[in-house]
Amino acid sequence: MADYNNTRVTLLQRLCGEEKDELSWGEFTDAYKRYIYLLIRGMKIDHHDAEDLTQTSLLAVWEKIGDFDYSPDNCKFRTWLYRIVRNKVIDHIRKANTQKNKKVNIPDAETHSEPE
């Protein structure tokens, strides 16, 4: 069973530095992919969308990890990671709601005539 309560500090240091490499990223995804998926499922997102959002979240982490300053007294890594995941889920829900609203066909007042 994975231990999601302990942050792998040396791994974060390698990823935050300029030497971000495939091996370190592979270790990161092995360590945190399931955790991210479980966070998303905990937000009541179905399995298929959760898998997509896990990948989207990992990509966002890849793009932003260089800016992360590991300082557990200020912000724990899991808090930072949760915020990224949460924002991706919110974006997904907004997009889904926008697409759903576009599909609703409301007749124009001009084209809708009342019976005489």
C-alpha positions as CSV (number, residue, x, y, z in Angstrom):
1,M,0.0,0.0,0.0
2,A,1.3,3.4,-0.9
3,D,2.2,5.9,1.8
4,Y,0.8,9.3,0.7
5,N,1.6,10.9,4.0
6,N,5.3,11.3,3.4
7,T,6.6,13.7,0.8
8,R,9.7,12.4,-1.1
9,V,11.8,15.5,-0.5
10,T,14.8,14.4,-2.5
11,L,12.6,13.6,-5.5
12,L,11.0,17.1,-5.2
13,Q,14.4,18.7,-5.1
14,R,15.5,16.9,-8.3
15,L,12.3,17.9,-10.0
16,C,12.4,21.5,-8.9
17,G,16.0,21.9,-10.0
18,E,17.2,22.4,-13.6
19,E,18.2,18.7,-13.8
20,K,14.5,17.6,-14.1
21,D,15.0,14.3,-15.9
22,E,12.8,11.4,-17.2
23,L,14.0,9.1,-14.4
24,S,12.9,11.6,-11.7
25,W,9.7,12.2,-13.5
26,G,9.0,8.5,-13.7
27,E,9.6,8.1,-10.0
28,F,7.2,11.0,-9.4
29,T,4.4,9.6,-11.5
30,D,4.9,6.2,-9.9
31,A,4.7,7.8,-6.4
32,Y,1.8,10.3,-7.0
33,K,-0.3,9.2,-10.0
34,R,-2.6,7.0,-7.9
35,Y,-2.8,9.7,-5.2
36,I,-3.9,12.3,-7.8
37,Y,-6.5,9.8,-9.2
38,L,-7.9,9.2,-5.7
39,L,-8.1,12.9,-5.0
40,I,-10.1,13.4,-8.2
41,R,-12.4,10.4,-7.5
42,G,-13.0,11.9,-4.1
43,M,-14.4,14.9,-5.8
44,K,-17.1,12.7,-7.3
45,I,-15.7,12.5,-10.8
46,D,-16.3,9.3,-12.8
47,H,-13.6,6.9,-13.6
48,H,-13.1,7.9,-17.2
49,D,-12.9,11.6,-16.5
50,A,-10.7,11.0,-13.5
51,E,-8.2,9.2,-15.6
52,D,-8.1,12.1,-18.1
53,L,-7.9,14.6,-15.3
54,T,-5.0,12.7,-13.7
55,Q,-3.0,13.1,-16.9
56,T,-4.0,16.8,-17.2
57,S,-3.0,17.3,-13.6
58,L,0.4,15.6,-14.1
59,L,1.1,17.8,-17.1
60,A,0.3,20.9,-15.0
61,V,2.6,19.7,-12.3
62,W,5.4,19.1,-14.8
63,E,4.9,22.6,-16.1
64,K,4.8,24.3,-12.6
65,I,7.1,22.1,-10.5
66,G,10.1,24.3,-11.2
67,D,8.3,27.2,-9.5
68,F,7.5,25.2,-6.4
69,D,9.5,26.2,-3.3
70,Y,9.6,23.3,-0.9
71,S,9.0,24.9,2.5
72,P,6.8,22.7,4.6
73,D,6.3,25.5,7.2
74,N,4.7,27.7,4.5
75,C,3.0,25.2,2.2
76,K,3.2,21.5,2.2
77,F,3.7,19.8,-1.2
78,R,0.5,17.8,-0.9
79,T,-1.4,21.1,-0.4
80,W,0.2,22.6,-3.5
81,L,-0.5,19.4,-5.5
82,Y,-4.1,19.4,-4.3
83,R,-4.7,23.0,-5.4
84,I,-3.4,22.1,-8.9
85,V,-5.7,19.0,-9.1
86,R,-8.7,20.9,-7.7
87,N,-8.3,23.7,-10.2
88,K,-8.1,21.1,-13.1
89,V,-11.3,19.5,-11.8
90,I,-13.1,22.9,-11.5
91,D,-12.0,23.8,-15.1
92,H,-13.3,20.4,-16.3
93,I,-16.7,20.9,-14.6
94,R,-17.0,24.5,-16.0
95,K,-16.2,23.3,-19.4
96,A,-18.7,20.4,-19.1
97,N,-21.4,22.8,-17.9
98,T,-20.7,25.3,-20.7
99,Q,-21.0,22.5,-23.3
100,K,-24.2,21.3,-21.7
101,N,-25.7,24.8,-21.7
102,K,-24.8,25.2,-25.4
103,K,-26.8,22.1,-26.2
104,V,-29.9,23.5,-24.7
105,N,-32.0,25.0,-27.5
106,I,-34.0,27.9,-26.3
107,P,-36.3,29.3,-28.9
108,D,-36.0,32.9,-29.9
109,A,-38.8,35.3,-28.8
110,E,-39.2,36.3,-32.5
111,T,-39.6,32.8,-33.8
112,H,-41.9,31.7,-31.0
113,S,-45.4,32.8,-31.7
114,E,-48.3,32.5,-29.4
115,P,-51.6,31.0,-30.6
116,E,-54.1,33.6,-31.7
